């Protein structure tokens, strides 16, 4: 039986960690756990959990919950923990090191001002992540890609995973040229991999028959630039 590894799945339990941004989403459940995943008919599944933007002070609680899921469910192969750069980064990394299943970190630059990306705070945090020998998931919106490329180019020893193909500008056609140029720049960095994920979330409001050819274009370009050895696939479920 073929095993499919879904490298970007979101699960949560809001009784275990707080996620203030979810307060405005009325139709999302309080818990979304492994047993809630849709069934696969003919494939064996492995999943990597990715942090769900927990409140900064609850990053460790979320990671502890993910570690429990990894220990109790064979299909959970690992988890990417939240690492708020404005918190105690060394302390969190030390705590994560003791959690079974920990395989990377992420902090959502997409929610941060642009000057944070190039700040000494971010550079220092990435130095610590590199020393911890785990990958950093890079999640930015398309206009931030250039700043992000400059940041990661200064950390050649750190494995970077570009989430959601850099969030292509499906609804902002004037930004396609910039996205294309920076994606090529990132692909030239051997320590950067790309995650083929999250495209439909960026194309909200575009009819499916118009969006599908654009998805194909993005995926084919990403595979051409990065190659299959530096590409992962993620459903971004349930987003």
N, C-alpha and C positions, 0 to 999 in steps of 0.2 A: 504494500500500500504506500502510495506517495505521501510524504509529509510536507505540508505547506507551513512555512514559518511566517506568521503575521507579526511584523516587527514594530507595530504601532497600534496598541489596543489600550483603551481607557476604561478602567474600572474604578469604583469608589464606594466608600461607606461613610456617609457624612456623620455617623455617630462616632467614627474613629478619627476623622480629621475634618477641619473646617475648610470650606470653599466658598468664600463670600460671593464670588462672581456668579455662582449658581442660584443665588437668591432670586434673581429676576427671571429664571427659567421655570415656568410653572409645570411643564409637562415632563420634566426629568425626575426619575425616582430618587428617593433618598439613598438607595443602594443599587449598585450595578455590579454584579459579581460574576464569577466564572460560570455558574450554572445558567446565567442569563444570556450567554453567548449564543448566537444562532447555530443550529446544527450544521455539520458538514456531512454530506451523504457518502462520499467515496474517497475521502482523504483523511489522513491523520493530521491533526493540527498541533502546532507549537505556537505559543504567543509570547511576545515581550510586552510587558506592561510599561506604559509611559505615564509619568506624573500628570496630574490633572489640575495643575496650578493651585495647589493647596495654599491656604494662607501661610505667610512666611513662618510664623511661629509653630505651624503644624506640619512642616516638611518632614520632620523625623517620624511623627506619628503615621503619616501617610506611607512612608517607606517601610515602617515596621509592619503595617497591614499588608503591603505588597509582599514582603518577605514571608509572611505567614501563608499567603496564597501560593507562593512559589514552593514552599515546603510541603503543602498539602495537596497540590494539583500537579500531576506530571506534565500537563500541557503548558503550564506556566514556566517558561525556560529562564526567565529573569525579569528584572525591572530596572527602569531608568528613573532615578529619584530626583525630586526637586532640590535644587541647590541655590537658594537666594543669595546672590553675591553681596547683599547688604547685611547679611547675618554672619554668624560665626562659621565661616567656611571651613577652617581647619577642624573645628569641633564636629561639624556635620560629617565631613569626610571620614573622620576617625570612627564616628558612630556607624556610618554606612558600611565600613569595612568589616564589621562584625555581623552584618545581616546576610544570611544565605540568599542567593539569587541576585544580589546587587551587581549590575553590569554597566552602569553609566549614570550620567547626571544631565540635567537640563535646567536652564533658567530662561523664561520666556522673554527674550529681548523684544519681541513684538509689542509687549506692554510697557516698555521702558523708553524714556526720551533718548533721542539719538546720541546725545553727548555721553550717556552711560556706556554705550558700546565701545567707544574709544578711550574710556577713562582708565586711570591707573587701577581702580578697583577691579575692573573686568580683567585687565592684564594679569593682575596678581592672582585672581581667582583661577584663571586658566592655567597659570603656572602650578598652582596647587593641584588642580585636576590632573595635569600631566604627571606630576609626581606620584599621584595616586594610581596612575596607569589604568585609567578607565576612559572611555570615549565621552565627548561632550556633544549632546544633541543641540544643534544650532537652529533655532526657530525665530525667523524674522519675517517681516512683511517685505514685499518687493522693493519699496523705496529705501529700505535699510540694508539691502544686499551689499552695496558698495562698501559701506562702513564695516560690515561684518567681514567682508573679504579682506580688508586691510587688517582687521584685528587678527583673524586666524592665520594670515600669512606670516605673522610674527611669532607663531607658535608651531613650528614645523614638526615638533616631536609629539604633538597632541593629536590623537585620532578625533576627527570632526565628522559628525553625521548631519548633513543638511536635511532638515525636515521638510516634507511637503514640496520638494523640488524648488525651494525658495519662494513658495507662494506666488505662482505666476499671476500676472495682472489681467485675468480674464475679463474683468469688468472695467479695466482702465487701459484701453488699447494703446494709448500714447506711451505707455511704459514698457511695451514689449521689447523695444530696442535695448533699453538699459538692462532689463532682466536677462536678455540673451547674452549681452556682453559680459556681465558679471558672472553668470553661470559658467561661461567658458573660462573666465579667470579662476574661478574656484576649482573647476575640473583640472586645471593645470597644476594644482597643489596635490601632490600624491597622498597627503594625509587626510584628504577630504573624500568622503563617500556621500552618496545621495540616497534619500529615501523617497521612493515612488509612492506617495501617499497624499491624502488631504486635498485632492484637486477639486472634488465636488463642493467642498466647503467654500472654496474661493470663487466658484462659478455660480453662486446662488443667484437666481433670477434669470439666468440664461437658459433658454429652452434646450432640452436634452439633445435634439438633433443638431443644434448649433454647437453645443459644448463638447460632444463626443469627438469630433474631428480635432478640436483644440487639445483635448486630453491626449489623443494619439500623437499629435505633433510634439507636445511637451515630453511624453514618455520616450518617444523615439529619439529626440534630441538628447535627453539625459543619458540614455543608454549608449548613444554614439559617443558622447563626450567622456563619460565615466567608465563605460564598459561594464559588463555584468559582474565582474569581480569587485566592483566598488558600488554596487547597487543593492538596495534592500527594498522589499515590498511591505507596505503597511495599509491596513484597512482604515485606520483612524476611527474605528468603531467605538461608540455609536454615533459620533459626530457626522 
